[in-house]
């Protein structure tokens, strides 16, 4: 798998995706409050959980990470993506190549035409 650094267009796309997600959640929250229905609250909870899984899947399919020690670039699993701490474009990961744990930098997967 080939990777490339994150560029401004990637950041813009990320902001659009997250903004759309937050707008949908806000609409659901407002509908739940205005209609005062507990069944909508359950729908909201289910929607938020499914959306979190979908956003994580999107991130796993879009990003790889680069080890700060050896510069090895690698992919991570959905489980790792959900459970590991992150700050911005960095995630606390153990490198599969050198075995060192550190704040790996996110890189974009460069999709090759088939």
HELIX and SHEET records of a PDB file:
HELIX    1   1 UNK A    8  UNK A   35  1                                  28    
HELIX    2   2 UNK A   38  UNK A   62  1                                  25    
HELIX    3   3 UNK A   78  UNK A   83  1                                   6    
SHEET    1   A 4 UNK A   2  UNK A   4  0                                        
SHEET    2   A 4 UNK A 101  UNK A 110 -1                                        
SHEET    3   A 4 UNK A  63  UNK A  66 -1                                        
SHEET    4   A 4 UNK A  73  UNK A  74 -1                                        
SHEET    1   B 4 UNK A   2  UNK A   4  0                                        
SHEET    2   B 4 UNK A 101  UNK A 110 -1                                        
SHEET    3   B 4 UNK A  90  UNK A  94 -1                                        
SHEET    4   B 4 UNK A  86  UNK A  87 -1                                        
END                                                                             
